[in-house]
Amino acid sequence: MLIDNRTCMTAVRARDARFDGWFVTAVRTTGIYCRPSCPATSPKARNITFFPSAAAAQAGGFRACKRCRPDASPGSPEWNVRADLVARAMRLIADGVVDREGVGGLGRRLGYSTRQIERQVRAELGASPLALARAQRAQTARVLIETTGLPLTQVAHAAGFGSIRSFNDTVREVFAMAPRELRARSQASASVTGQAGTTWQHLAVRLPFRRPLRVDNLFGHLVATAVPGVEEWRDGAYRRTMQLPHGPAIVALRPEEGYIAARVWLRDLGDLPVAISRCRWLLDLDADPEAIDADLGRDPLLEPMVVDAPGRRVPRAVDGAELALRLVIGQQISTRAARTHAGRLVAAYGASVADPAGGLTATFPDPAAIAGADDATLAMPQRRRDTLRSLATALASGDLDVSAGADWRAARSGLLALPGVGPWTVEGVAMRALGDPDAFPASDLGVRQAMGALGLADRGPAQLTASSSWRPWRAYAVQHLWASGDHEINRLPDEARSDG
C-alpha cells in the first residue's frame, strides 16, 4: 500500500486503530516497529520510518513491539478489494502457497514468472514473497509457542521452518526473545484427543478485526444456509469442517467483544496458518468498515441502513469450489431445500470426520466426487444436474479456478461459459468466493424486493444505473438490502427458529 507520509504521521499521532494493518511504524532510535495505534511511545517524526508491511520492517532490521504486537494486527483491507497481481499474490501467500510450493509454485498459480512476481511484490510491499511468508511463519510460531504445550521442535516444524536454527534465529530477530522466553511468559495448553482414538491438535486463538463488526447477518447467513454434517451452530459458535492441505480440520468461531474467538482442531499443525487465513476470509475480517460505510452512507436511501447497522461484512467461504457448487445446488429453490440436497451429497461422498466437541460428521465432497455422483444422490431437475456436473468437472480438472487467488475476469467468463450458469450464480461466486467488493447479484429476489421498497428500479439497465452510486462496494450494499427483509439469514442463530 502506498500511503503518503503525512497521512501515516497523522494516524500515528492520533493512535488511529483504523490504520492497523495498512502500514507499520518503525522507530530508528529503538529498533522497534509498531502498529499505528500503539500506545507505548510518542516518537518524534524525524526518528520514524514507515513500512508497508511487517515483513519489510523485519527486513530492515526492526523487531516487533512487545506491547502492541503489530504482527497480530488485522490484515490489510487492500488485498481483499483488488484483483491485480500483487493482491492475488498476497491472498495466496496468506493461504500458505509459498510455504508449500515455493515462489515458483506461486508463479505457476498466477501465470507469471518468478521474476515478475518478485519485482511487483517487492515494489509495493517492500519485501519479497519469501520474506512475507517468513513473517507469517514467525506469527504462527508465536501462536503455537504461547497457546500449546508442544515441544519447541514440533512448533518449528508446524510453523514451516526448515530447521531449529532458522526457527530460533527468526523468533529472536522478530520478537527480541528466544522461543523459551516467549513460552515462559504464557500459560500453554496441551493438545486434546478426539473421539474414536483420533488425535487432534487443539488450539484457541483470537482473530482481530477493525471495528465496527455487525454480527447478526454475518453469522446468521452462515448458519441459515449451513449444510448438515459440515456446519452447525453450537454453544454460541459457528462450527464447520474444512479440508486443508495436510488433512481435515474443524473450526469453531464465536463473536466476542473486539475479536472473534477461534477454536481450531487440526490433524497437522502445519495447517494452522491456512486455517486462520480461511477463517478470516470467511468472516471478511480484514475489511475496512468505516471506509465502506462512509462511501455507502453518501447515498441518502442507504444512509439510514448504514447508520443503523454499521460494520456489515460479506459472508464468504472457506473454499471457493464448495461455494460455487452449493450455489448451483441452490438455484431457484428454498434455503431449506438447498441444505437438504447438499446434505445428501455430504452423507454420500463427504470424508468422515470424528468431531471431538460437537455434531459435525464430514467434510464437503470435493468436485471430483460430485462430478461422478450418481443420479440417486442428485435428486434435482436434469438441467441443474447437468450444470452441477459440468461445474464440478471444470473445477476438478483445474480448467476453472474460483479460489481467493483467482483471476476475477477469468473466473467470471469461465463460469458463464458453463450451460445453466447465469449472472445470479456468477455474481454470488464473485461476491462470496472471489471476494469482489463490487459484485452485484442484480437478479436476486431479495435484492430486487429491497430496491423496489426504496423506490428504485429493480430490474434491467435501470437497476444497474440505480446501483452505480454504491460502487465499488455493491457487495456490501447487498448485505444492507438483504438485511431489510424478514429472513432467517438476517438473525443471529439464537434468535432464529430451529429447523434441525
N, C-alpha and C positions, 0 to 999 in steps of 0.2 A: 504494500500500500504506500502511496506517495502522499503524505500529509505534510503541509508546509510547517516549518519550524515555529512560526507564530502560533498556529493552532495547537501544536503539541505543547508549547510552553504554557499557553492559556489553560489547557486541560490539566497540566501538572500542577499549576498554581491553585487551581480550583479543586484539585484531587477528584477529578470527574471520573467516576467509575464507568461511565458510558464508553470511554475510550480504552478500557482494559481489553487487551487482545488486538487492538488496532496497531499498537506500537509499544515498545518498551523504552524506558528512560535509564540510561547508563550514566553513572556519576564517576568521573575520572579520578577524583580525589579519594574515593573509597574502593573503586574497582568493583562496584556492585550495580546490578541492573534491577529495576523495579517496575511495577505496574504504574501507570499514570496516577492512580488513586492512592498510592502508598502513603500512609500517614507517618512513616518513620522519620523522614527528613524533609527539609525545605532547601534543596541545593540551589546554589547561585547559577544563573543561566550560563555563565562562562565555563562552568565545570560539567555541563551536561552534553551528552551525545545521544541523539535519538536513533534507534534502530528499528527497522520494520518487522523484526521477528526476534524471539528469544534466541534462536539458533545463530543469528547474526551477532547478537551481543556476546554469546558464548565464544564465537569465533574471534571476536575482538578482544578476548581475554577477560571478560567480566563474568562474575558469578552471581547466582540468583540471590535475591534478598530473602533472608530467613523469615521476615515478618509478613510481607505481602504475598510471597510465593508466586512470582509472575509466571512461572512455568505451569501453574494450575489455573490460570485465568481462562475465561471463555475464549473460544477460538475467534478469529477474525470473521465478521459477517461478510467480508468481501468475497470469500471463496464460495459462499452459498448463493450469491446473486449474479455471478459471472459465468460465462460459458467459454472463455478463451483458454488457451493452452495452459497458462500458469494456474488458473483456477482449477482446471481439471486435474492438473498435476498435484496440486495441494490436496484435493479431495482423495486422490489415490494414495498419496503418501500417508495421509491420516488413516487410511484403511490398511496400511501395512504392506503395500505393494513393494516398496523399495527394500524392506527387510526380507521379504520372501523371494523376490525376483531380481533385486538389484536395480540400478538405474537403467540398465539395458532392458529389463522387463517393463519398467515404466515407459520407456520409449516405444516398445512394441505395443503396449496398450493404447498409447496415444497416437501412434502412427508418425512419430517424429524421430529424428536421430538423437542419440545421447547428447551430442554437442549442442544441438538446437535447444534441447530442454535445459541443459546446464546453463547455457547463456541467458535464456529468458528468465529462468527461476532466480538465478543469482542477481540479475539486473534489478528485479523487483523486490526480492526478499533479503538480499544482502548475504545469502548463504546458498550453498549447493544443496541439491536434493539429499545427498548423503548426510550433510550437516543437519538438515531439517529432520531427517529420520533419526539421527543420533540424539537430537534434543528430545524427540518423542520417546526414545528408549530410556533416556535419563528420567523422564517423568514417570514412566511405567515402573522403573526400578524403585523410585521413591515410594510409589503407591504400595508396591509389594513389600518393601522393607518395613513400612510403617503399619501395614494392615494385615500382615500374615506372619506366621511363625516359621516360614520356610527357611531352611539353611541358605545362607547368602550365595552359595554356589548355585543353588537352584534358582534363586532370584536372578542371578546374572544370565543364566540360560533362558529363563522365561521372558526376560526383558529384551532378549535378542542380541546380547553381547557375545562376541566370538571367543572371549577369554576372560578369566577372572581379572587379569591385569587391566584390560581395557575397561572393564566394569568399575574397578576400584578407582582408576585414574579419572574416568568420566564423572563419577559421583563426587569425588573430591574437587574436581575442577568446576563443576556446575554449582554444587551446593556448599562448597568450602567445608565439608565434613566427610569423614570416612563413612562407609556404609554402617559399620558397627556403632558409630556415634549417632547416626540417624535413628537406628533401631533403639538405642538406649533412651532416646527422647520420646519414644512412642510406646503404646501398650499394644503389643502384637497379639493377633488371634490366629488360631490354627485352622487348618482345612477341616471340612466335615465330610462324612461319608453318607452317600445316598442309599436308596433302597436297593434291595437285591444284591448287596455287596459291591455295588458300583461306586467307586470313589470319585467324588467331585472335589475340586478345589473351590472353596467358597471365599469370596471377598466382599467387603462393603466399602463403597466409595461414594463421594459426593460429586455431583455434576453441577458445576456453577453455570449461571446464565445471567444475562443482562435483564434487569427489571424494567418494566413490569412483565409478569407472565400470567396470562389468563389460562386457567387450567380446565375450565368446565367443558368447552367443546373440544379441547385438545385430547384429554383423556376420555371424554365421553364418546368421541368419534371412534377411537381405537377400540373401546370396549363394546360399543354398539355393533360394530362390524366384526367382532372377534370370531375367529374360526375355532370351533370346538376342538379341544385337544392341543391346539397350538397356542391359544391365547385365553386368558381369564382375568377376572378382577377378584382379588382375594385380599382380605385384611387391609383394605385401603391402598392397594398397589396394583398396577397393571403388570401382569406377568406374561411372558411368552418364551417359546423356544426359538433358537436360531441355529443355523448351520454355519460354522466358522471354518477357516482353513484347516484347522487340525482336529475338528470334531464338533459335536453338538454343544450347545450351551443353553442355559436358562437365565433370564434376567427378570428382576422384579423392580419396578420403578414407582417410587412413591413421591408425590409432591410435598415438599416441606417449605418452611419459611426461608426463602433466599437460596434454595438449592433443591435438586432432585436427589433423593436418597436411592442409590442403586445397589442392589444385591446381585451378585453375579456368581453363577455356578459354571465352572469350566472343566473340561476333561484335560485340557492342556493350557497351562498358564501363559504360554506364548501367544494365546489368542486374546489376552486382556486388552491390549491397545485397540484391536479391531472391534471387540465388543463395546468398549467405551465409545469409540468413534461412531458406531452404528446406532447406539442409543442416543447420542447427541443429535445425530442426523434425524432419527425417528421423531424426536420431540422438538426439532428445529431450535435447539438451544443456543446456537451461535448467531441468531438473528439480532438485529438492532431495532428493537420495538419502538423506541422513541422517534427514530428517523422515519420508520414506516408509518407510524401513527400521525406524525406531523404532515406527511405528504397526503395521506388519505383524508385527514381532517380538514384539508382545504376545500373539499367538496362539501357544500352545505347540506346535502342529503345524507352523506355518510358521517358527517361530524358528530351528530348525536350518538350514533352507534359506537364510534371510536372513543368518545368521551366516557360513555357508559361502561365500556369494556376494553380498556387499553391493554396492549400486550398480547393480542391474539397471535397464535402461531399456526403454521400449516402442519397438520398431522401427516407425517411422511411414512417411510417404510424402511425396514432393516434390510430388505432385499428387493431390488427393482424388478427382477423377473417374477418373484412371487406376487408383487403388487399388480403387475400387468396381467398376469393370469387370473387373479382374483377379480379385476375389473371386467374382464371378458366374461367370466362366470356370472357376474352380477348385472350384465346388460339387460335392461328392461324387465327386471324382476325386483322384488322387495328385498330389503336388507336381511330379513329373516330367511327368505328363500336362498339368497346367496350364501349365507352362513351354512345352511343345510347342505347345499351342493358341494361347497368347499370342504365341509367336514366329512362328507362321504369319500372324497378323494384322499383326504388325510388318513382316514381309517384304512383305506385300501393300499395306499402307496407311500405313506409317510414313514420315516425311520423312527422306530420306537425309542422312547426316552423314559427313563425312570426318574420321576420328579421327586426330589428329596423333601420338598416343602409345600407341595400343592397337588393339583389335579391334572397337570399337563401330561400328555401321553406320547407326542410325536413331533417331529419337525415337518414343515410343509414340504410336500413332494418336489423333487427337482424337475425341471422342464422335460428332461428325457423320459421320466416316468409317466408324466401326463401325456406326452406325445404318443406313448404306447398304451395308454389306458384303454380298457375295453368299454364297449358301449353301455354295459350294465352299470358302470360307475359314472357314466356321463349322461345322466338322465335329464337331458335338455333337448331342445329342438335341434334337428340335424344341422341347420346352418350355423348355429352357435357352437355346436360340437366340432364342426369342420374348422371354424375360426379358432377355437381353443387349440386344436391340434396343430394348425398351421403356425400359430404364435409359439407354442411350445417347441415345435421343431426348429423354428428360426432362432429361438433363444438357446436351445441345446447345441445347435451347430456353431454358434458364435456369429451367425450372419446378422443378428440383431443384438445390440448392446443397449440396455436400459439401466445400467448401473449409475451410481453417483458420479463417476468419472467419464460418462459417455458424452459424445458429441451430441448436443441437443438437436441440431438440424438433422443429422443423420438418423437419430433415433425417431424423430417425428416422421421423416419420409419413409423409413423402414416400416414403421407401424401402419402408416396409411396405405402402403403397398399391399398389405395383407387383406384378403377378402373378409368382409364382415367387421373390420376395424374402422370406426369413424371418428369424427372430431371429439366426441364426448370421451371416448376411451383414450385417445391420443393426449388430450389436454389433462385428463386425470393422471396419466403416467407422467406427463411433463411436470405437473404440479407436485406430485407426491413421491415419485421415484427419482426423476432427474433434478428436482429442486428448482425449476424455473420459477422465479418470483412473479413473473408476468403471465403465467399460464392461466387460461380463462375458459372453462367448460361452459360455453355460452348456451348450449342446448340443455344443460342440466335443469330439471324441473324446479328444484329449489331455488336456483339462481334466477330463473325466469319469473317465478312467482314473487320473489323478493323485489326484483327490479320493477315488476308491474305494480306492486304495492307502493313503491316510491314514485310512481308516475312516470317511469322511464320506459322506453321501448324495450320489449322483452324478446325480440327475435329479429333475425335478418341483419342487414348492414346498419340499420338504425340502432340496434342493440350494441353493436361493436363501437359505433360512434359514441354512444352514451357512456360506455365503459372506458373510453380513451383517456379521460381525465384521471383515472386511477392508475395509469401506467407510471412506473414499471412494477407496481405492487398489486396487480389484479388478483393474484392467488390469495393475497391477504384480504382483499376486498371481498372475495368469495366467502371467506370464513365469517365475516360480518353479515353477509347476505344470508348464508345458511343459518346463522345464529338467530336471525329474526323470525324463523319458523318454529313451530312446535314439533320437534322431532327428538328422538332419544339421543341422537348424536350430540345434541347441544347441552346435555345434562351430565353432571358428574355421576358416575355409576351408582353411588349410594342413593341418589335421588331417582334413578331410573327404575322402571318396572323390571323385575327379574323375569326373564323368559327362558332360563336354563341354557 
